[in-house]
Amino acid sequence: MDTGQVVWIIVGIVVLLAIVAVIAVLARKRGAAQRKHQEEKDRQRAAEMREQARATELEAREREAKASMAEAEAQRAEVEAERLRQQAEQRQADAQGLREKVTHHHQEADSLDPDVTNDQDRRR
């Protein structure tokens, strides 16, 4: 082997190493660009997830408020029902008192009326 061939072999190896180095640099840049692109996609996805979580939180708070309102309405209805029960009982007691009064008036009228015979007169 002469010196010219050795020089050409060395030049070939250097060129080959340069090509490999260029390919490695380009691959590294491409990988970095892909990672950067993936990171950006991940940021966007995370932002979307956060926005969705805020919307879900708002909906949950709204449902809780509606549930509280329904509970308060139910309690108000229970109080109203109890008030109406008491009112009905009072009216029933008033009606019973009037019935007793009517019965008493009938008995008094019967006792005053000479045409009405009662059980005591029959026994005599």
Buried (B, 14 or more C-beta within 10 A) or exposed (E): EEEEEEEEEEEEEEEEEEEEEEEEEEEEEEEEEEEEEEEEEEEEEEEEEEEEEEEEEEEEEEEEEEEEEEEEEEEEEEEEEEEEEEEEEEEEEEEEEEEEEEEEEEEEEEEEEEEEEEEEEEEE
